[in-house]
Amino acid sequence: MKTSEILSELKDLVLSGDLKEPDVNILYSELRPHLTALAGLLHIASAHLVYDVEPYTYELHGRHAVFDEKFSDEAAPEEYGIELRKDNLGHISLNCRMLPVAGWEWTEDERHWIAVVSRLVLMEFSRANMIRMRNKVPYTDPATGLANSAGIAHYAKDIEAVHSMKRYTGCYFNIKNFSYISRQYGISFSDAVICSYAHRIYDFLDPETELVSRVAGDNFFALVQNFHIDDFVRFISDMKITEEHKGLPITVNLGAWVGLCPGTKLDRVIDLLDKSSFASDQAKKSRMSIVTFDQDDMDDAMYEKQISEMIPDAIKQKEIIPFYQPKVLLDDGSLYGCEALSRWLHDGLVIPPSDFIPVAENNGLITRLDLHILECVCRDIRGWLDQGLEPVRVSVNYSQKDFYSPTLIKDTLDILHRYELDGKYLEIEITESSFQRKYEALDDFVRAMHENGLKVSLDDFGTGYSSLNMIKRLDLDSVKLDRSFFDGLGSDGKGSVILHSVAAMINGLNTVTVAEGIETDDQLKMVYDIGGRVVQGFYFDRPLVHDQFTERLKSRRYAVKKP
């Protein structure tokens, strides 16, 4: 036996493999010439190599490869063969079955060298697997073995290179009430459930043509072929997972908030991720289990997001300002007061309040916005006084959410005192929903306003659910009848009875009744019929900018046409 030649070939075997190659099939082709040379030196007729990677985090389905080599046409009988099993790193094994050439029986030294060869081949394969694992680490969720957020874009490239997204549907899903499972059974149990859940999903899909990712927490994204998307949605919508908790098996039923986005030939995987994620959020908000992406809904949401991001700067730059809509006393047509209405002037355009007020309420900026409008109003009132113009009382709207602020009273009065104003020039309009949510804070607020000379009005009476109780419990100075009372509600028998009864009740409490939204002669006649005295609406004036309202303060009379 030529030991020196064997050692030389073993050295070349070790050095021949690409140190960066993760694919064992390619690696084996690099090792094969030296294995052939070693087979000649060690009288090996054939070799059957079975390579296995058991399933683990970075190879959820494991891997399997078989390499058959025939080095000689004539091999010895099976009983003369050697079978070796080599294991490495707990995940990899290599089974080797070798036969000597016919008529040859291996010596102990030859058997030793054959074992060395198999060990070196395993080491080469192990290195390839380690490289493969290292390459996967940045794209893999270490808890479940699924692709992570970065893995979506990484693995999507292979799918997009072969398939059009027209054959796929993006599916973004969030486990329903998963936080309850964590609170009930603890983190270890919920982690085990997530792992089992992830592996069940992974096994359901085809890893060669489909993709599933754990985006974060209990949020997942899957790219599913259209032909079985319905089956997949049913699968994730009702899944039972059993794990052990304190020595006992516990079964949990998992549903999902599902957002779907069918692909088009113009889409990429990242597009389906974004759109299905949006649809999933819509599902959760609307409490609908499954929502399919709608572009109009997303456009609206993106617009709201843009508005939300712009509001703080708009307040700072004083782009959001009050327009003043007059209130007219019907007795003599005099200017009774006005309401300050928020308007946003941006790049020469007026952004309507319906676009930004609800957004400000949702993102927590509404109190800052309302106080900003109050300050603008106080600044204008101070300006009119300094010009020698006597202002009328200006109404400023406060949102129901303002009353969650523990400093609302102080903030309001600080602005009033900063401009050295008498409280008689201001009125705060509140809504019925404010009473439903924060009665005690509202009661304290009304009392504090009255102590400082401000009046408090109930806005949009008739649109909520607690109006009568609110009027009973709070010391209100005026009540604004919502335009719905005059826009068809009072035109039939029942509506007319309701309108007259409501007006009589308010008047009987010595509270001023303000009719808002009045635009036509018929509506004005209804105001007269119920004994109303104060009117606000386009019939007399639209909301006016500062300079226009300044002129109105100089000419404080309207022509009143009595029916």
Disulfide bonds with the S-S distance in Angstrom:
none
